[in-house]
Amino acid sequence: MQHTPPNAGADTFVVVDDAAGLRKVVEQLRRGTRFGLDTEFVGERTYTPQLELIQVANEHLCAIIDCRAIDALDPFFPLLTDPAVEKVLHAGQQDLELFCALTQQVTTPTFDTQVAAAMVGYGAQPGYAPLVERLLGIAIEKTETLTDWSHRPLTHAQLVYAADDVRHLLRLRDHLAQRLARLHRTEWTQEEFRRLERAAVVSRSDPSEAYLRVRGRGGLRAKGLAILRELAAWREEIARTRNKPRNSILKDELLVELARRAPTTPAMLHSVRALHSRELDRSADALLAAVAHALALPKSEWPEPPTPRTASTPIGLIELLQAVLRAAAERAHIAPNLLATSADLELLVTRHGTADAEALPLLHGWRRELAGAQLLDVLEGRTTVRVDPVTRNLRTEPLR
């Protein structure tokens, strides 16, 4: 059923809590070429976050879909992959990952207003409410940011908060699209949107890649990384099977400690301090088997540890590249971190001259155009870096 909450005010919205209402909303959205999209979910208790609300809005409709009240969301999901309907989000990476987990498909095409705003000079990760107020002159109350969306019934304040998260997205999108066009950056943002869509799939990738998301792995060498890869893959499968958060199985720091110690006997396993005894008793054999499998691998199959900055890296080189990057970002009115992080620059230096370097995002598309090519010129001695005596800004110039 669709119903409009009492006292909704001028900015009305409908709450959808049954299959018939959902089908009606889908039909209305299909008549247009785009709609704003947001979700509310609870992610602390399960492997796949529990979807609670889907908020949608176009020029004629603002609706809140109560996922807890509807048995199946299947009528809605095809909209996510409809190439004729653009989905407009703000900071939508988690939403894309969640929809990918639920449907095994990529939500596309999308337009992310946070990415677009960062691309035209509003900071690295501009928030939705500040942007709406700055660009549209509308103040949004953000009083429900810590709401537990699994509780029912939802209050009127919660529903208004949820509706506000989508009702202004299309106007915000149009404002930013115009600015992007004036700056000739529309293709840049399209490139970023497609990259974010692909990243949503990568986040659900092979469990053998799960170790790359384990915090604290940086101090491990090749053997430790091989063990961590097996342990993290085991944890990924267990968490998925039990539908539990990864860290509720074993915390990252314990995986790293196990990888460092490489236990091969129950006694060695039990000696690891703070390992939860219940999980130890339940999974001791599996943990030891994972370690044994890693140790049995030939060294050629161990992961390569990140290459540290060594004495062969000229002193000040990374800092010089950071200065060139910041100067390029400032000229383009883009936050430097949108172009590259310090870790990205480290990778550029350590991989420079190898085939792996070409895989770096910094050397592709708009990032290469804006800064990557300049950084390569610096590394390869084709350019000099100087301070403009008039503007006091950093400049790069070709060697004469």
C-alpha positions in Angstrom: 0.0 0.0 0.0 1.1 3.6 -0.7 0.3 6.1 1.9 1.3 9.7 2.7 2.2 10.2 6.3 0.1 12.8 8.1 1.5 16.3 8.5 4.0 15.6 5.7 3.9 19.2 4.7 4.5 20.7 1.3 7.3 18.2 0.4 5.2 15.1 0.5 6.3 11.5 0.1 4.7 8.1 0.1 5.6 5.1 2.1 5.5 1.8 0.2 4.9 -1.3 2.4 3.4 -3.9 0.1 3.9 -5.6 -3.3 1.2 -3.6 -5.1 2.6 -0.3 -3.9 6.1 -1.4 -5.0 4.9 -2.3 -8.5 3.2 1.1 -8.8 6.3 3.0 -7.8 8.4 1.0 -10.3 5.9 1.8 -13.1 6.2 5.5 -12.2 10.0 5.4 -12.2 10.1 3.6 -15.5 8.2 6.5 -17.2 11.2 8.8 -16.6 14.8 8.7 -17.6 16.4 9.1 -14.1 15.6 9.0 -10.4 17.4 9.8 -7.2 18.4 6.7 -5.1 19.5 6.1 -1.6 19.3 3.4 1.0 19.2 2.9 4.7 20.7 -0.3 6.0 22.1 -2.0 9.1 25.5 -3.4 8.5 27.0 -4.2 11.9 25.2 -7.5 12.5 25.5 -9.5 9.2 27.9 -10.3 6.4 25.6 -8.7 3.8 24.1 -5.5 5.3 20.4 -5.8 6.0 18.5 -3.5 3.6 15.9 -1.5 5.5 14.7 1.3 3.3 15.1 2.2 -0.4 14.4 5.9 -1.1 13.6 7.0 -4.7 12.6 10.3 -6.2 12.0 11.8 -9.6 10.3 15.0 -10.8 6.9 13.6 -9.9 7.4 11.2 -7.0 9.2 10.8 -3.7 8.8 7.4 -2.2 10.2 5.4 0.8 10.2 1.6 0.2 10.0 -0.3 3.5 12.0 -3.4 2.7 11.2 -5.0 6.0 7.5 -4.9 5.1 7.8 -6.3 1.6 8.4 -10.0 1.0 10.3 -9.6 -2.3 12.0 -6.6 -4.0 12.3 -8.4 -7.3 10.1 -5.9 -9.2 12.5 -3.0 -8.3 15.8 -4.6 -9.0 15.6 -4.5 -12.9 15.5 -0.7 -12.7 19.1 -0.8 -11.3 20.4 -2.2 -14.6 18.1 -0.5 -17.0 20.4 1.4 -19.4 17.7 3.9 -20.2 17.2 5.1 -16.6 20.0 7.0 -14.8 20.4 6.4 -11.0 21.5 9.5 -9.1 23.2 8.9 -5.8 25.4 10.8 -3.3 28.4 9.0 -2.0 26.8 5.8 -3.3 29.7 3.3 -3.1 28.1 1.4 -0.3 24.7 1.4 -2.0 26.3 0.0 -5.2 28.1 -2.7 -3.2 24.9 -3.7 -1.4 22.8 -3.9 -4.5 25.6 -5.9 -6.2 25.5 -8.3 -3.3 21.7 -8.7 -3.5 21.4 -9.0 -7.3 24.8 -10.1 -8.4 24.6 -7.4 -11.0 26.1 -3.9 -11.5 23.9 -0.9 -11.0 24.4 1.3 -14.1 24.3 4.0 -15.4 24.9 6.1 -12.3 25.6 9.7 -11.4 27.3 10.3 -8.1 26.8 13.9 -6.9 29.6 13.7 -4.4 32.1 12.7 -7.1 30.8 15.4 -9.4 31.0 18.0 -6.7 34.6 17.0 -5.9 35.4 17.3 -9.6 34.3 20.9 -9.8 36.1 22.2 -6.6 33.8 21.5 -3.6 36.3 19.4 -1.7 37.4 15.8 -1.7 34.2 14.3 -0.1 31.6 17.0 0.1 28.6 16.1 2.2 25.0 16.0 0.9 23.4 18.4 3.3 26.1 21.1 3.0 26.0 20.8 -0.8 22.2 21.1 -0.9 22.3 24.2 1.3 25.2 25.8 -0.6 23.9 25.1 -4.2 20.2 25.0 -3.7 19.7 27.2 -0.7 17.8 24.5 1.2 18.7 23.6 4.8 18.2 19.9 5.7 17.9 18.7 9.2 20.4 15.8 9.9 19.0 14.7 13.3 18.6 11.0 12.5 22.2 10.1 11.5 22.5 7.5 14.2 19.1 5.9 13.7 18.7 2.1 14.0 16.7 1.7 10.8 15.7 -1.9 11.8 13.3 -0.7 14.5 9.6 -0.4 13.6 7.5 1.7 13.5 9.5 4.4 12.0 8.8 7.9 13.3 7.7 10.8 11.2 11.0 12.5 11.7 12.8 9.4 10.5 10.7 9.3 7.4 11.3 12.9 6.6 15.0 12.4 7.1 15.0 9.5 4.7 12.9 11.4 2.1 15.2 14.4 2.2 18.1 12.3 1.3 16.7 11.8 -2.2 14.2 14.6 -2.9 16.9 17.1 -3.9 19.2 14.8 -5.8 18.0 15.5 -9.3 18.3 19.3 -8.9 21.7 18.9 -7.4 22.7 16.6 -10.2 21.6 19.2 -12.8 23.5 22.0 -11.1 26.7 20.0 -11.0 26.2 18.7 -14.6 26.1 22.3 -15.9 29.3 23.2 -14.0 31.0 20.1 -15.3 30.1 20.9 -18.8 31.4 24.5 -18.5 34.7 23.1 -17.2 34.8 20.3 -19.9 34.9 17.6 -17.2 31.8 15.6 -18.1 33.9 12.8 -19.5 36.1 12.8 -16.4 33.1 12.2 -14.2 31.7 9.5 -16.5 35.0 7.7 -16.2 34.8 7.9 -12.4 31.2 6.7 -12.3 32.1 3.6 -14.4 35.1 3.0 -12.1 32.9 3.1 -9.0 30.4 0.7 -10.6 33.2 -1.8 -11.4 34.6 -1.3 -7.8 31.3 -2.5 -6.4 31.9 -5.8 -8.2 35.5 -6.1 -7.1 34.4 -5.7 -3.5 32.4 -9.0 -3.9 35.3 -10.7 -5.6 37.2 -14.0 -5.1 37.8 -14.8 -1.3 41.5 -15.2 -2.3 41.6 -11.4 -2.6 40.1 -10.8 0.9 43.5 -10.5 2.6 44.1 -7.2 0.7 41.4 -5.6 2.9 42.9 -6.8 6.2 44.1 -3.9 8.3 47.7 -4.2 9.6 49.1 -6.5 6.9 51.7 -4.0 5.9 54.4 -5.4 8.2 54.1 -9.0 6.9 56.7 -10.4 4.4 55.9 -12.8 1.7 55.4 -16.0 3.8 53.2 -14.1 6.3 51.1 -12.7 3.4 50.7 -16.2 2.0 49.3 -17.4 5.3 47.1 -14.3 5.7 45.7 -14.9 2.3 44.5 -18.4 3.3 43.2 -17.3 6.7 41.3 -14.3 5.2 39.8 -16.5 2.5 38.7 -19.0 5.2 37.1 -16.2 7.2 35.4 -14.7 4.2 33.7 -18.0 3.4 32.7 -18.6 7.0 31.3 -15.1 7.4 29.3 -15.5 4.2 28.0 -18.9 5.2 27.0 -17.8 8.7 25.9 -14.3 7.5 28.0 -12.7 10.2 30.4 -9.7 10.1 34.0 -10.8 9.3 35.4 -9.4 12.5 32.8 -11.4 14.6 34.6 -14.5 13.3 38.2 -13.3 13.8 39.4 -9.8 14.1 41.9 -8.4 11.6 44.6 -8.1 14.2 44.3 -11.7 15.1 44.5 -12.8 11.5 47.7 -10.8 11.2 49.1 -12.3 14.4 48.4 -15.8 13.2 50.0 -15.1 9.9 53.1 -13.7 11.7 53.4 -16.7 14.1 52.5 -19.4 11.5 51.1 -21.9 14.1 51.4 -25.6 13.0 50.1 -27.3 16.1 47.1 -26.9 18.4 49.4 -25.8 21.2 50.9 -23.1 19.1 47.5 -21.9 18.1 46.2 -21.8 21.7 49.3 -19.7 22.6 48.0 -16.7 20.6 46.7 -14.2 23.1 43.2 -12.9 22.9 42.0 -15.5 20.3 38.4 -16.2 21.2 38.3 -19.6 22.8 34.9 -20.5 21.3 36.1 -19.9 17.7 39.4 -21.5 18.5 37.6 -24.7 19.6 35.2 -24.6 16.7 37.7 -23.8 13.9 41.2 -25.0 15.2 41.5 -27.7 12.5 40.5 -25.3 9.7 42.9 -22.6 10.9 45.8 -25.0 11.1 44.9 -26.5 7.7 44.9 -23.0 6.2 48.3 -22.3 7.6 49.6 -25.7 6.4 48.3 -25.1 2.9 50.0 -21.7 2.7 53.3 -23.1 4.0 53.2 -25.9 1.4 53.0 -23.5 -1.5 56.1 -22.9 -3.5 57.6 -19.5 -2.8 56.9 -18.4 -6.3 53.2 -18.5 -5.4 53.5 -16.3 -2.3 52.1 -12.8 -2.7 54.6 -10.0 -3.3 54.9 -7.7 -0.3 54.6 -4.0 -1.0 58.0 -2.6 -1.9 59.1 -0.2 0.9 60.8 3.0 0.2 64.5 2.2 0.1 67.7 4.0 0.2 67.7 3.8 -3.6 64.7 6.2 -3.6 66.2 9.7 -3.8 65.6 11.7 -0.6 62.7 14.0 -1.1 61.4 12.4 -4.4 58.0 11.4 -3.0 57.7 14.9 -1.4 58.6 16.5 -4.7 55.9 14.5 -6.5 53.4 15.4 -3.8 54.2 19.1 -4.4 53.7 18.7 -8.1 50.5 16.8 -7.6 49.1 19.5 -5.2 50.0 22.2 -7.6 48.2 20.5 -10.5 45.1 19.9 -8.3 45.1 23.5 -7.1 45.2 24.8 -10.7 42.2 22.5 -11.6 40.4 23.3 -8.3 40.3 19.6 -7.4 41.2 18.1 -4.1 44.6 16.4 -4.4 43.4 13.2 -2.8 40.9 12.8 -5.6 43.8 12.6 -8.0 46.1 10.4 -5.9 47.1 9.5 -2.4 50.6 9.3 -0.9 50.4 5.6 -1.3 49.6 6.0 -5.0 52.7 8.1 -5.4 54.8 5.5 -3.5 53.5 2.9 -6.0 54.3 5.2 -8.9 57.9 5.4 -7.8 58.4 1.8 -6.9 56.7 0.5 -10.1 58.2 3.1 -12.4 59.7 1.5 -15.5 57.8 -1.7 -15.1 54.8 -3.1 -16.9 52.9 -2.9 -13.6 53.1 0.9 -13.6 50.6 1.2 -16.5 47.9 -0.4 -14.4 48.0 2.5 -11.9 44.9 4.7 -12.0 47.1 7.8 -11.9 48.4 6.9 -15.3 45.0 6.5 -16.9 42.3 8.8 -18.3 41.7 12.2 -16.7 44.2 11.6 -13.9 47.0 11.1 -16.4 45.8 14.1 -18.3 45.7 16.3 -15.2 48.8 15.1 -13.3 50.1 11.6 -14.2 51.9 12.7 -17.3 53.6 15.6 -15.4 54.7 13.2 -12.7 56.2 10.8 -15.3 58.0 13.7 -16.9 59.5 14.6 -13.5 60.5 11.0 -12.8 62.1 10.6 -16.2 64.0 13.9 -16.2 62.1 15.6 -19.0 60.9 18.5 -16.9 62.1 20.9 -14.2 60.1 22.1 -11.2 60.4 25.8 -10.2 58.6 28.5 -8.3 57.0 31.2 -10.4 58.7 34.4 -9.2 55.5 36.4 -9.7 52.7 34.1 -8.5 54.9 32.1 -6.1 53.1 29.0 -7.5 54.9 25.8 -8.3 55.4 25.2 -12.0 56.8 22.4 -14.2 58.6 23.3 -17.4 60.2 21.1 -20.1 63.9 20.9 -20.1 65.6 23.0 -22.7 
